[in-house]
Amino acid sequence: EMMGNPFIQRGNQIYIDFGTNTTLDNVYTVKSVKHSITAGNFSTTVDLIFAGQGEVSSIREKVENAIDTL
């Protein structure tokens, strides 16, 4: 979660330096974004994944998720 950022969107890549001098300090891809605006407050929450990885799901998982949703 961060101070509101209307320019961030899904697919953006962001370098995050955690100061560890390891591979944790790396480029991350924005997987999802949620903005929250209330009186006197604007915040943005992002879900990130390491840019060098992806998510893999089978067709079976997708069908099961669709059935659960319906």
C-alpha angles and dihedrals in degrees: 000000000000143000108294113288115182092183098063115096141167112290096028114134118222130187111223119193109198089177093242098118087224134104087277085080097074150110116296129191121226107242097179139357131207124184123200122195122184133152106306095351135091119173136168125209120196133189110214136194128194107266092229093062138058139196119258123197131168126236087247091059091048093050092047091050091048091050091049090050093051 
